[in-house]
Amino acid sequence: MALIIEQTRRSVNWFGIFVFIFLLFVIVGGGYFLFFGPTPAIEILAPVELNAAQNIADIKLDAGKIIESPVLKSFKQYGTVPGVGSLGRSNPFLPL
């Protein structure tokens, strides 16, 4: 008597394979554009106000000319330098 064993065929889950390949492409593509991709042209996209701020940042100031300026020397001081004042009790835990 011969035994006949039929081999059951496993069906391939094509949907799972396609989802895996899609996710792999998304991860690899995202990594490429995040780390190795071309950088955007920030100079072209920069607003006009940013260029004006760059011009202000490029100004060089000479402290000697500012301190020796007659306009600065013409200013008057209307107050005094504040003092230290009262610092509190020597032992704050004693009763009043």
C-alpha positions in Angstrom: 0.0 0.0 0.0 1.5 3.4 -1.1 1.0 6.5 0.9 0.2 9.6 -1.2 1.1 12.8 0.5 -0.1 15.9 -1.3 1.9 19.0 -0.8 -0.2 22.0 0.0 0.6 25.0 -2.0 1.1 28.2 0.0 -0.3 31.2 -1.6 2.0 34.2 -1.9 0.8 37.3 -0.1 1.4 39.8 -2.9 -0.2 42.7 -1.1 2.3 42.3 1.8 5.2 42.2 -0.6 4.1 45.3 -2.4 3.6 47.2 0.9 7.1 46.2 2.1 8.7 47.3 -1.2 6.8 50.6 -1.1 7.8 51.3 2.5 11.4 50.4 1.6 11.4 52.9 -1.3 9.9 55.6 1.0 12.5 55.1 3.7 15.5 54.9 1.3 14.2 57.8 -0.8 13.6 59.9 2.3 17.0 59.1 3.7 18.6 60.1 0.4 16.8 63.5 0.2 17.4 64.2 3.9 21.1 63.4 4.0 22.5 63.3 0.4 20.1 65.2 -1.7 20.7 68.7 -3.2 20.2 71.6 -0.9 17.6 74.2 -1.9 18.8 77.5 -3.2 18.4 79.6 -0.1 19.8 82.7 -1.7 17.1 82.7 -4.4 14.3 82.1 -1.9 15.5 84.7 0.7 13.2 87.6 1.1 14.3 91.2 0.5 14.2 92.0 4.2 16.9 89.4 4.9 19.2 91.1 2.4 18.7 94.4 4.2 19.6 92.8 7.5 22.8 91.4 6.0 23.7 95.0 4.9 23.2 96.2 8.5 25.3 93.3 9.8 28.2 94.2 7.6 28.6 97.7 9.1 31.9 98.0 11.0 31.9 100.3 14.0 34.9 102.1 15.5 34.5 102.4 19.2 37.1 105.2 19.5 35.2 107.4 17.1 31.9 106.8 19.0 33.4 107.5 22.4 35.1 110.7 21.2 32.0 111.9 19.4 31.0 115.5 20.3 27.3 114.4 20.2 28.0 111.7 22.8 29.9 114.1 25.0 27.0 116.7 24.9 24.7 114.3 26.7 23.9 115.1 30.3 23.5 112.6 33.1 20.3 113.3 35.0 20.5 110.5 37.6 23.1 108.8 39.8 24.3 105.3 39.9 21.9 103.3 42.2 23.3 102.1 45.5 23.1 98.7 47.1 20.5 99.7 49.7 19.2 97.6 52.6 19.9 93.9 52.2 17.5 92.6 54.9 17.9 91.2 58.4 21.0 89.4 59.5 18.9 86.4 60.6 15.6 86.2 58.8 14.3 83.3 60.9 14.1 85.3 64.2 10.6 86.5 65.1 9.9 90.2 64.6 
